[in-house]
Amino acid sequence: MKKEKLPNQLTILRIFMIPVFLIVLYLPHGAAVGASYVSWIVAALIFAVASITDWLDGYLARKWKVVSNFGKFADPLADKMLTMAAFVMLIALELAPAWVVAIIVCRELAVTGLRLLLVEQGGAVLAAAMPGKIKTFTQMLSIIFLLIGDPIYIGTLLLYVCLIFTIYSGYDYFAKNMQVFKD
């Protein structure tokens, strides 16, 4: 395997981990007391490994100078697919309020639409800016802590921190790219 392909392969691996995460999270609870909690912990571990591939693929691509348009497009898409699937499940498990998840999903769709418009108009792929990276990091951490059922509510606190960065980073992307709407 060529090292130049590894960052994109990690992104693809993250996409394939999504159904595994969902299946484990949704496993039948069984008769054993705490069986659902065990599946939540295993799902949190799978989610954590998938989340680490997000950091690792970007780190390796920059280190080896193999940043690609595929990576700039697929990496944020893989992150959105992973986090949105998790957030939908957190609503179903009553671990996250639907209104918070709705705001997050709307921002993700809006920024994805903006990315598509930018590519269509100029061919440039909009890479993630620092507020968006912080948003993704806090989303991933909040999901992990919400799944493990932390007793001191770190997950809930991180969820609201990620909501703030979700709104701010969405504003930031649109404010910096208003030229796409000039026509």
N, C-alpha and C positions, 0 to 999 in steps of 0.2 A: 504494500500500500504506500502510495506517495504521501509524504507529509503535507503537501500542498492541498490535498483533498480532505484531510482530517477535520478541519474546522467545519466544512459543509456537511461532512458525514455525521459529525456530532449534532448539527442542527437537524438533520433528517432523523437521527436516533431519537432526539427529543420529541419529534412528531410521532414516532412509533410508540413512545412510552405513554402517550396520552391515553389510548384505549386500555393499556395495562393498568395505569393508575385508576381509571374509572371503574374497571371491572373489580379490582381489589377493593376500592372504596364502597362499591355497591354489592359486594359479596353477600349472600344470604347470611343473616345474623346467626343462625343455628340456635340450638337449645342451650348452649353454654352461656352462662352469665359473663358479660364482658366481651363476647365474641366480636360484636360490632366495634368496640373500642380497639381491639387488636387489629382489625382490618383497617381502621382509621390510622393507627400508628404505622402499619406497613405501607398504606397509601401515602402517608406523610413522608416516609423514607423514599419511596419511589419518586414522589414529587420533588423532594430535595435533590436527589440524584439528577433528575431531569433539569432542575434549576441550575445545578452546578455546571451542566453542559452548556448553559447559556453563557456563563462567565468564561468557561474554558475555550469555547469556540472563538469568541471574540479575542481573548488573550492570545491564542495561538495564531489567529489570522493576522493580528497586528505584529506579533513578534516575528513571524516568518514572512511578513510583508506579502501575504496572499489574500488580502481583502478583495472580495469579488462583488459584483453587482448581485449575483445570486445570494451571497451571504448577507448583503445589506438589505435585501428584500425578504429572504426566507427566515433569517434569524428573528426579526421582530414579529413576523407572522407566526412562527413556531411559539414564541413567547405568548402571543395573544391567544392562540389556540389552547395552550396549556393552562394559562391563568383563567381564561373565560370558562373553560370546561370545569375547572376547579371551583370557580365562583358560583356557577350554576348549581353544582352539587352542594356547596355550602348553604345555598338558599334552601335546597330540598332537605338538608340535614338540620335546618334552623340554627345554623352557626353564623350566618351573615344576613343582615337586613337586605331585602330585595331592592329598596330604593338606592342603597349605596352601590350595589352591583349594577343596577340600571344605569347610573351615572357613569360608572367605569366602562360598561359595554358601549354606551353611546359615544364616549370619548374615543374609544378604540376604533369604532366604526368610522367616526369623523376623520381621525388622523389617517386611517387606512385609505379613505377616499381622497384625502389631500395628497397622500403619497402617489396614488394612481394618477391624479390630475397633473402632478408635477412631472411624472414620467412621461405622460402623454404629451405635455406641452414642450418639454425640453430634453427629455431623455435622461435626466438626472434622477438618481435614486436618493430619496431623503434619508440620510443616516440618522440614527438615534442621537439626540442631544442629551446633555447631562441631566436635565430635569426628567426626561423620559426614562433614563437609566435608573434614576433614584425611584421613580414611580414603579418600574418593573421590579426592582430589588425589594421595595417595601411591600408590594403585592405578594411576591413569592414568600417572603418571611411571614406575612400575616396569615397566609393560607396554611403554612406549616404549623404555626403556633395555634391557629384555630382548630386544626385537625388533631393536634396532640392534647387539646383541652387544657391548656395552661391555666392554673388556678389564679394567677395574678393578672390575668386579662391583657397580657402583652399582645396577643393576637388581635384583640379588639382595638387596642390603642394603635397598633400598626395599620389596621384596616382604615382607620380614620386619617392617619398620616398619609397613607397611600391615596386616599380620596383627595386630600389637599394637593398632593403632587400630580394626581390624575388631572384635576381641573387646571392647575397651573401649567403643566407641561402641554396640555391641549391648547390652552391660550397661547403659550409660547410658540408652538409650531405654526399656528394660524397667523399670529402677529408677524412672524418672520417670513411668511410666505404668502402675504396678501396679493402679491403680483399675479398669482394664478387666477384671481377673480377680476382682473382689470377688464377683460373682454365682456 
